[in-house]
Structure formats: C-alpha cells, structure tokens
Amino acid sequence: METVTTAQSQNQTARARTRTARARPPSARPPLWDRRFTLYFVARAVSLVGDAMMPVAAALAVGALYGISGVGAVLGVWTGTVVALVLFGGVLADRIGARRMMVGADLARVLTQGVLAAAFFAGTPPFWLLVTMAALAGAATAMFQPGVNGMVPLVAREPQRANATLKVADALAQLLGPALAGLLIALTGAGAVYAIDGGTFLLSALCLGLIRFAPADTTVDSAARQGSSLRRDLRQGWQEFRARTWMWAVILIWMGYGVLLFGPLVPLSSALVGARLGANAYGLAVSFLGVGTVLGGLLALRVRPSRPLAAGAAAMLLYSVLPLCVALGAGLPVLLACHVLGGGAWAFWSVMWATSVQTHTPPAVLNRVTAYELAGSVSGIALGQILAGPATALASPEDLLLVSAGACLAGCAALFATPAIRGLRRAAPAEDGGPAAGHRR
C-alpha cells in the first residue's frame, strides 16, 4: 500500500506540473522569482550570511582561547552530531514535511547561538559550553539540511537555475560574512557574531513559515505515508541511495576528501595564514573564496553541460590550488587569487551535484536520499576536523596541506575514472514533465 500511495502521489505531481508547462507558450521559461522561491531565497540568504561568519568566529575566537585542537574539537563535535542524526532528519523531513522540520531547526539554533552570544559577552566561555552548544546546533542542523535539497524542486521548476542562484547567494555570504565577522570580533568581540547568527536563523524561520505550496506539491512535503515505520523509511532511503552507483561512488570519494582535504583545511589554514599574515588576512582570504563562489555560481547559471558531474569534476581540479598556496607560504596576492579559483571550482561542482541529486531522485524519497549523501560526505569532514590538531604532532601543517592538495587531485582522477559518474547525463527539466523518476546506474 505504501508503494502504491507513493507512486500515485509522484504521478499526480508530475501530471500537475506537465499541465502547468503546457499552459505556457513553448518558448517561455518558467518563472523563478515567484513568491515561493523569493521567500525561500531570502530564508537561505540571511541564514547563509550568519553561517559564513561562524568559521572565522570559531577560528579566531575559539582558537585564541583553546588553540588549533580547540577549534578542531568544536567543529568536529558539531559535524559529528550532524552525521549521527542526519539520517533521522531525512526520515522526519519526508514524514512530516521538510519545511516544518527546517522551521523547527531554525528556532532551535536561535537558542544555541543566543546562549553562545551571552557567554562571550559575559567573558570567557568554558570549553564544555562551546562543545555542548556545538552538539545541539549540530543536531538542529541534522534536522534542517535534508530538507534544503528537497525544498528546491518544490519552490522552483528549473532546479539548476535555482541552485545556481542560491549558490551565488552563498557566495555573497562567504564574501561579506567573514569580513564582517573579523571586524565585529576586533571591535566588539565574538558575542556580536553569535548574536547576529541567531537573528538570521529567526528571520529564516519566519520566511520558511510563510511559504505556501500548490496542492500538487503538498503530497511531497508531507507525511501521508500510512503504515510506515522508522526502520522501513531508513531502509527505503538506503535502497534508493545504493541503487545509484554515481551517487554512492561520489560520496565515497567525498569521505576521503573530508578526512584529508575539507576537514583539516580551516584549522590548518587559519593557523598558518594568521601566523604569517595576521588574522585580518585570513578573513580577507575567506572573503575572496566568496568572490570565486560568486563567479562559479554565475557560470553555473549560464552553462548547462550534458554531463554535469564530469564538468564538475573538471572544475574541482582547480580546488587543489587552495591548500597548495597555503602550504607553500604564498604571499597575499597569490593567496587571494587561489582562493578565488578554489571558490569558483567548489561552486560549480556544488550546483552540478545538487541538481543531479534533485533531478535523478524520486521526490517522495529525496529528503532521505539527501540525508544518506550528507551523512557520508560530512562524516569524513568530522574526522578530519578532529584529527587536524593531533596530526600536527606527526607532521608540520605545511606538509599536511600538501597531502590535502594531492588528495584533491587523486579524488578528481577517481571521479573521471568512474563510468557512472562521468557518464551521468543531465535530466530533462521539470517543465518537460516533472522531476525524473530517478536515474539508476
């Protein structure tokens, strides 16, 4: 009965979107900036600004108090909690609706960031409080993130355009957030950064709560699956994830990236750049990473490769210059240029990946499949963050970042070497008949 109900809801959604598409002139592109997408865009944009401030706040404020190991531990606890709970977040998002889960998670993070803001305003927060709030914020993030992917097909009929637009917003946040965080820490301390972050979550919750779905989409963003159980939901999500070779193969590579590249990059880079060029230089470098992300997002708005993951893998080759320039002690101009290249590469890959997941996965299981891919990719980052500090006892930060650059190139080679990844083709846009039923290969 569950399978029949799910299939019927998918067919109803696809037919409704097909009728909408036929009502438009053949040459007309579906509108992007309608009320639903605008509200969703504002919710994500303001939240992303606050989030972009957090790595700098953690690297500078927590690092000044507890060193590289402290930064790695706080980031690792946050990431580890996300990994531990994100699968349940995917199930709940499919069961009660992605939007409801996201609103609740935003409100929970208003509380955690408010507590941290008060603690920094009051003086030196104890390490246990930083770790505890990181764990609670990670739990809220685990409830929030699966719905981010699942919401895009509900609020936009062209997922690639929507993803690219959101990536540009993310990029602008990365451009403004770190510089603002560095300025606020210098003028007022870390408390103001955490207070602003809490305010962005509050505004995000308000905008998400105001989104109203069309009747054809409510079957996707609700939990009308009767007779389901947590175990059955988890198993179904795993089966859908495992059935797509291109998906799990990418996540295996990303797990390695997390341990060797993404996880240690912030703790090691912030320490090295800060020691050589000053704390302001690191904030500036992260802002230039945002400049690159803007350019990568704009490129993804215009370029529609027939094989999106192959194109994204080619772009990721440029990401290797980011750890490489820090390891080699590059001066500020070269450091900033490499961060632009790295940001552009990451943005272009992110749009290609997100669009592929959204358009090759059935809507009824998209949140759960997203949870599995998040759990896999983020688990490596958590381990890499936790090991960043202890690893410096075995090798210098410069040598560790050289390993990161090599790992990036090796991962790109693995992406190209996997036929299911390089051969995955772009799915038909939603206006041609709705999301794909799910490409399995």
C-alpha positions as CSV (number, residue, x, y, z in Angstrom):
1,M,0.0,0.0,0.0
2,E,2.8,2.4,0.8
3,T,4.5,1.8,-2.5
4,V,1.2,2.4,-4.4
5,T,0.4,5.5,-2.5
6,T,3.9,6.9,-3.1
7,A,3.8,6.1,-6.8
8,Q,0.3,7.7,-7.1
9,S,1.5,10.9,-5.4
10,Q,4.5,11.1,-7.7
11,N,2.3,10.6,-10.8
12,Q,-0.2,13.3,-9.6
13,T,2.6,15.8,-9.0
14,A,4.2,15.1,-12.4
15,R,0.8,15.4,-14.2
16,A,0.1,18.7,-12.5
17,R,3.4,20.1,-13.5
18,T,3.0,18.9,-17.0
19,R,-0.4,20.7,-17.3
20,T,1.2,23.8,-16.0
21,A,4.0,23.6,-18.5
22,R,1.6,23.0,-21.4
23,A,-0.3,26.2,-20.4
24,R,2.8,28.3,-21.1
25,P,4.0,29.2,-24.6
26,P,6.6,26.8,-25.8
27,S,9.3,29.4,-25.8
28,A,8.6,30.7,-22.3
29,R,10.9,29.8,-19.5
30,P,9.2,29.0,-16.1
31,P,9.3,32.0,-13.7
32,L,12.0,31.7,-11.0
33,W,11.2,34.6,-8.8
34,D,7.7,33.8,-7.7
35,R,6.5,34.2,-4.1
36,R,7.6,30.7,-3.0
37,F,11.2,30.9,-4.4
38,T,11.6,34.5,-3.2
39,L,10.7,33.6,0.4
40,Y,13.0,30.5,0.2
41,F,15.8,32.6,-1.3
42,V,15.5,35.2,1.5
43,A,15.4,32.5,4.2
44,R,18.5,30.8,2.8
45,A,20.4,34.0,2.0
46,V,20.1,35.5,5.5
47,S,20.9,32.2,7.2
48,L,24.0,31.8,4.9
49,V,25.3,35.2,5.9
50,G,25.3,34.1,9.6
51,D,26.7,30.7,8.8
52,A,29.6,32.3,6.8
53,M,30.6,34.2,9.9
54,M,30.9,31.1,12.1
55,P,34.2,29.6,10.7
56,V,36.0,32.8,11.2
57,A,34.5,33.3,14.7
58,A,35.5,29.7,15.6
59,A,38.9,30.0,14.2
60,L,39.7,33.4,15.8
61,A,37.6,33.5,19.0
62,V,37.8,29.8,20.0
63,G,41.4,29.4,18.6
64,A,42.6,32.4,20.7
65,L,41.2,30.6,23.8
66,Y,41.9,26.9,23.2
67,G,44.2,26.7,20.1
68,I,44.0,24.5,17.0
69,S,42.9,21.5,19.0
70,G,40.0,23.5,20.5
71,V,38.9,24.7,17.1
72,G,39.1,21.2,15.6
73,A,37.2,19.8,18.6
74,V,34.3,22.3,18.5
75,L,34.0,22.0,14.7
76,G,34.3,18.2,14.9
77,V,31.6,17.8,17.6
78,W,29.2,19.9,15.5
79,T,30.0,17.9,12.4
80,G,29.9,14.6,14.2
81,T,26.5,15.3,15.6
82,V,25.2,16.2,12.1
83,V,26.5,12.9,10.9
84,A,25.0,10.9,13.7
85,L,21.5,12.4,13.4
86,V,21.1,13.4,9.7
87,L,19.5,10.1,8.7
88,F,16.7,10.6,11.2
89,G,16.4,14.2,9.9
90,G,15.8,12.8,6.4
91,V,13.1,10.4,7.6
92,L,11.3,13.1,9.6
93,A,11.5,15.6,6.7
94,D,9.8,13.0,4.4
95,R,7.4,12.1,7.1
96,I,6.2,15.5,8.5
97,G,7.4,17.8,5.8
98,A,10.8,19.5,5.0
99,R,9.5,23.0,5.7
100,R,8.2,22.2,9.2
101,M,11.5,20.5,10.1
102,M,13.5,23.4,8.8
103,V,11.5,26.0,10.8
104,G,11.9,24.0,14.0
105,A,15.6,23.6,13.4
106,D,16.0,27.3,12.8
107,L,14.3,28.1,16.1
108,A,16.5,25.7,18.0
109,R,19.6,27.4,16.6
110,V,18.3,30.8,17.6
111,L,18.5,29.4,21.2
112,T,22.0,27.9,20.8
113,Q,23.6,30.9,19.2
114,G,21.9,33.2,21.7
115,V,23.4,31.2,24.6
116,L,26.9,31.5,23.0
117,A,26.5,35.2,22.4
118,A,25.6,35.8,26.0
119,A,28.6,33.6,27.1
120,F,31.0,35.6,25.0
121,F,29.6,38.9,26.1
122,A,29.9,37.8,29.7
123,G,33.6,36.9,29.4
124,T,35.4,33.7,28.6
125,P,33.0,30.8,27.8
126,P,34.1,27.5,29.3
127,F,35.1,24.8,26.8
128,W,32.3,22.5,27.9
129,L,29.7,25.1,27.0
130,L,31.2,25.6,23.5
131,V,31.2,21.8,22.9
132,T,27.6,21.4,24.3
133,M,26.2,24.2,22.1
134,A,28.1,22.9,19.1
135,A,26.4,19.5,19.6
136,L,22.9,21.0,20.0
137,A,23.5,23.2,16.9
138,G,24.7,20.2,15.0
139,A,21.5,18.3,16.0
140,A,19.4,21.1,14.7
141,T,21.4,21.2,11.5
142,A,20.9,17.5,11.0
143,M,17.1,18.1,11.1
144,F,17.4,21.1,8.7
145,Q,19.8,20.0,6.0
146,P,17.9,17.1,4.4
147,G,15.1,19.5,3.5
148,V,17.4,22.0,1.8
149,N,17.7,19.7,-1.2
150,G,14.2,18.5,-1.1
151,M,12.7,22.0,-1.0
152,V,14.3,23.2,-4.2
153,P,12.1,21.2,-6.6
154,L,9.1,22.4,-4.7
155,V,9.8,26.1,-4.9
156,A,11.5,26.2,-8.4
157,R,10.7,24.4,-11.7
158,E,14.2,24.7,-13.0
159,P,16.5,23.2,-10.3
160,Q,19.8,24.2,-11.9
161,R,18.8,27.9,-12.2
162,A,17.6,27.8,-8.6
163,N,20.7,26.0,-7.3
164,A,23.0,28.4,-9.2
165,T,21.1,31.4,-7.8
166,L,21.3,30.0,-4.3
167,K,25.0,29.3,-4.8
168,V,25.5,33.0,-5.7
169,A,23.8,34.0,-2.5
170,D,26.0,31.5,-0.7
171,A,29.0,33.1,-2.4
172,L,28.0,36.6,-1.5
173,A,27.5,35.4,2.1
174,Q,31.0,34.0,2.0
175,L,32.2,37.3,0.7
176,L,30.5,39.5,3.3
177,G,30.3,37.2,6.3
178,P,33.9,36.5,7.1
179,A,34.9,40.2,6.7
180,L,32.1,41.2,8.9
181,A,33.0,38.6,11.5
182,G,36.6,39.7,11.6
183,L,35.5,43.3,12.0
184,L,33.0,42.6,14.8
185,I,35.5,40.4,16.7
186,A,38.0,43.2,16.5
187,L,35.5,45.9,17.6
188,T,33.1,44.1,19.9
189,G,34.2,40.5,20.4
190,A,32.7,37.2,19.3
191,G,29.4,37.7,21.1
192,A,28.1,40.0,18.4
193,V,28.9,37.4,15.7
194,Y,26.9,34.8,17.5
195,A,24.0,37.2,18.2
196,I,23.7,38.1,14.5
197,D,23.8,34.5,13.6
198,G,20.9,33.8,15.9
199,G,19.0,36.7,14.3
200,T,19.5,35.2,10.8
201,F,18.0,31.9,11.9
202,L,15.0,33.7,13.3
203,L,14.4,35.6,10.0
204,S,14.9,32.3,8.1
205,A,12.2,30.6,10.2
206,L,9.8,33.4,9.5
207,C,10.3,33.3,5.7
208,L,10.1,29.5,5.6
209,G,6.9,29.6,7.6
210,L,5.3,31.9,5.1
211,I,5.8,29.6,2.1
212,R,2.6,28.1,0.7
213,F,2.7,25.1,-1.6
214,A,0.5,24.3,-4.6
215,P,-1.9,21.4,-3.9
216,A,0.0,19.1,-6.2
217,D,3.2,19.6,-4.2
218,T,1.7,19.1,-0.7
219,T,1.8,15.3,-1.2
220,V,5.6,15.6,-1.4
221,D,6.1,17.9,1.5
222,S,4.0,15.9,4.0
223,A,3.9,12.6,5.7
224,A,0.8,11.0,4.5
225,R,2.6,7.6,4.2
226,Q,0.5,5.4,6.4
227,G,1.8,2.2,7.9
228,S,5.4,3.3,7.6
229,S,8.0,2.8,10.3
230,L,11.3,4.4,11.1
231,R,13.2,1.3,10.1
232,R,11.3,0.9,6.9
233,D,11.8,4.5,6.0
234,L,15.5,4.3,6.6
235,R,15.8,1.0,4.6
236,Q,13.9,2.5,1.7
237,G,16.1,5.6,1.6
238,W,19.2,3.3,1.7
239,Q,17.9,1.2,-1.1
240,E,17.3,4.3,-3.3
241,F,20.8,5.7,-2.4
242,R,22.6,2.3,-3.0
243,A,20.8,1.8,-6.4
244,R,22.6,4.8,-7.9
245,T,26.3,4.0,-8.5
246,W,27.1,7.5,-9.4
247,M,25.8,8.8,-6.1
248,W,27.5,6.4,-3.7
249,A,30.7,6.5,-5.6
250,V,30.9,10.3,-5.3
251,I,30.1,10.0,-1.6
252,L,33.0,7.5,-1.1
253,I,35.4,10.0,-2.7
254,W,33.9,12.8,-0.6
255,M,34.5,10.8,2.6
256,G,38.2,10.7,1.7
257,Y,38.1,14.4,0.9
258,G,36.6,15.1,4.3
259,V,39.4,13.4,6.2
260,L,42.3,14.7,4.1
261,L,41.0,18.0,2.5
262,F,37.9,19.7,3.8
263,G,38.2,18.7,7.5
264,P,41.7,20.0,8.2
265,L,41.6,22.9,5.8
266,V,40.1,25.5,8.1
267,P,42.0,24.8,11.3
268,L,45.4,24.5,9.5
269,S,44.9,27.3,7.1
270,S,43.6,29.7,9.7
271,A,46.6,29.0,11.9
272,L,49.2,29.3,9.1
273,V,47.8,32.4,7.4
274,G,47.1,34.1,10.7
275,A,50.7,33.5,11.9
276,R,52.3,34.7,8.7
277,L,50.0,37.5,7.6
278,G,47.7,38.3,10.5
279,A,44.1,37.4,11.5
280,N,42.7,40.0,9.1
281,A,44.4,38.3,6.2
282,Y,42.6,35.1,6.9
283,G,39.3,36.8,7.0
284,L,40.1,38.5,3.7
285,A,41.2,35.2,2.1
286,V,37.9,33.6,3.1
287,S,36.0,36.6,1.6
288,F,37.9,36.1,-1.7
289,L,36.8,32.5,-1.6
290,G,33.3,34.0,-1.7
291,V,34.3,36.1,-4.7
292,G,35.2,32.9,-6.5
293,T,32.0,31.2,-5.4
294,V,30.0,34.1,-6.9
295,L,31.8,33.6,-10.2
296,G,31.3,29.9,-10.1
297,G,27.6,30.3,-9.4
298,L,27.2,32.8,-12.2
299,L,28.9,30.4,-14.6
300,A,26.6,27.6,-13.5
301,L,23.6,29.8,-14.3
302,R,24.7,30.0,-17.9
303,V,26.4,26.7,-18.6
304,R,24.3,23.6,-18.9
305,P,26.6,20.7,-19.6
306,S,25.1,17.4,-20.9
307,R,27.3,15.5,-18.4
308,P,27.1,17.7,-15.2
309,L,29.2,15.6,-12.9
310,A,32.0,15.2,-15.4
311,A,32.0,19.0,-15.8
312,G,32.0,19.5,-12.1
313,A,34.9,17.1,-11.6
314,A,37.0,19.1,-14.2
315,A,36.2,22.2,-12.2
316,M,37.3,20.6,-8.9
317,L,40.8,20.2,-10.3
318,L,41.3,23.9,-9.5
319,Y,40.3,23.4,-5.9
320,S,43.7,21.9,-5.3
321,V,45.4,25.3,-5.5
322,L,43.7,26.4,-2.3
323,P,45.6,24.1,0.2
324,L,48.7,24.2,-2.0
325,C,49.1,28.0,-1.8
326,V,48.8,28.0,2.0
327,A,51.3,25.1,2.3
328,L,53.8,26.9,0.1
329,G,53.6,30.1,2.0
330,A,52.3,32.2,-0.8
331,G,52.1,36.0,-0.4
332,L,48.8,37.8,0.0
333,P,48.1,38.4,-3.7
334,V,48.7,34.8,-4.7
335,L,46.7,33.6,-1.7
336,L,43.7,35.7,-2.6
337,A,43.9,34.6,-6.3
338,C,44.0,30.9,-5.3
339,H,41.0,31.4,-3.0
340,V,39.1,32.9,-6.0
341,L,39.9,29.8,-8.1
342,G,39.0,27.4,-5.3
343,G,35.7,29.1,-4.6
344,G,34.7,29.1,-8.3
345,A,35.6,25.4,-8.6
346,W,33.6,24.5,-5.5
347,A,30.6,26.5,-6.5
348,F,30.4,25.0,-10.0
349,W,30.7,21.4,-8.6
350,S,28.1,22.1,-5.9
351,V,25.5,23.2,-8.5
352,M,26.1,20.3,-10.8
353,W,25.9,17.8,-7.8
354,A,22.8,19.3,-6.2
355,T,20.9,19.5,-9.5
356,S,21.9,15.9,-10.3
357,V,20.6,14.6,-7.0
358,Q,17.4,16.6,-7.2
359,T,16.5,15.6,-10.7
360,H,17.5,11.9,-10.6
361,T,15.8,11.0,-7.3
362,P,12.0,10.5,-6.8
363,P,10.5,13.4,-4.8
364,A,9.0,11.1,-2.2
365,V,12.4,9.8,-1.1
366,L,14.6,12.8,-1.9
367,N,15.0,14.0,1.7
368,R,16.1,10.6,2.9
369,V,18.5,10.1,0.0
370,T,19.9,13.5,0.7
371,A,20.4,12.5,4.3
372,Y,22.4,9.5,3.3
373,E,24.6,11.5,1.0
374,L,25.1,14.1,3.7
375,A,25.9,11.6,6.3
376,G,28.6,10.0,4.1
377,S,30.2,13.2,2.9
378,V,30.1,15.0,6.3
379,S,31.4,12.0,8.3
380,G,34.8,12.4,6.7
381,I,34.9,16.1,7.5
382,A,34.1,15.5,11.2
383,L,37.0,13.0,11.4
384,G,39.3,15.4,9.5
385,Q,38.5,18.3,11.8
386,I,39.0,16.3,15.0
387,L,42.4,14.9,13.8
388,A,43.7,18.2,12.5
389,G,45.2,19.2,15.8
390,P,46.7,15.8,16.8
391,A,48.1,15.4,13.3
392,T,50.4,18.4,13.7
393,A,52.3,16.4,16.3
394,L,53.3,14.0,13.5
395,A,53.8,16.4,10.6
396,S,54.0,20.1,10.1
397,P,50.8,22.0,9.0
398,E,52.5,22.8,5.7
399,D,53.1,19.1,5.0
400,L,49.6,18.2,5.9
401,L,48.2,20.7,3.5
402,L,50.4,19.3,0.7
403,V,48.8,16.0,1.4
404,S,45.4,17.8,1.1
405,A,46.3,19.1,-2.3
406,G,47.4,15.7,-3.5
407,A,44.2,14.1,-2.2
408,C,42.2,16.7,-4.2
409,L,43.9,15.7,-7.4
410,A,43.6,12.0,-6.7
411,G,39.9,12.4,-6.0
412,C,39.3,14.2,-9.3
413,A,41.1,11.3,-11.0
414,A,38.7,8.9,-9.3
415,L,35.7,10.9,-10.4
416,F,36.8,10.7,-14.0
417,A,37.7,7.1,-13.8
418,T,34.2,6.0,-12.6
419,P,32.0,5.5,-15.7
420,A,28.7,6.0,-13.8
421,I,29.9,9.5,-12.7
422,R,31.5,10.8,-15.9
423,G,28.6,9.3,-18.0
424,L,25.7,10.7,-16.0
425,R,23.6,12.9,-18.2
426,R,21.5,16.0,-17.4
427,A,17.9,15.2,-16.7
428,A,15.0,16.7,-18.5
429,P,13.9,20.0,-16.9
430,A,10.8,20.0,-14.7
431,E,8.7,21.9,-17.2
432,D,9.1,19.0,-19.6
433,G,7.2,16.7,-17.4
434,G,8.4,17.0,-13.8
435,P,11.4,15.6,-11.9
436,A,13.0,12.4,-13.2
437,A,11.8,9.2,-11.6
438,G,15.3,8.5,-10.6
439,H,18.4,7.5,-12.7
440,R,19.8,4.2,-11.5
441,R,23.2,3.2,-12.8
